[in-house]
Amino acid sequence: MSETNEGEAPVVVAEYETELQAGFARSLLEEHGIEARMVGGLTAGFRAEAPGRVRVLVHAADLERARAILSEEE
């Protein structure tokens, strides 16, 4: 994530089963000016004892706005 919020740990705004779903959410947030990234894509959909999920992260300061944007799309 950018250095504009240096020292601020990113927070999870949403979790998805697939990279495609998470990518859509990330793109949507970025269209609204919210920097976002995805983590966990390599394990998503992997069938094991603990299947992975893809998490979308944003800066803590953007969390509430990001949640509102994503909830409008659901």
C-alpha positions, 0 to 999 in steps of 0.5 A: 500500500502507498506510503501516504499512511506510513505506519498504519497497518492495513485492515481487512474490509472483506473476504472472498472464496475466489480471486475473481470476487476479491479482484472485483471488490478491489477494482470497485474500491479503487474506482472510488479512490480507495487504495486496496490490495488482495492477500491469500490468493495463492491458497484460495480455492485450494482444497485441504483441511483449511481452505484459504480465502482471499482478503481485501485490505484497505487503510484503516482510515478508509474502512467505513467508506470501503464497507459502505461501497461494497455493501451497496454492490451486494 
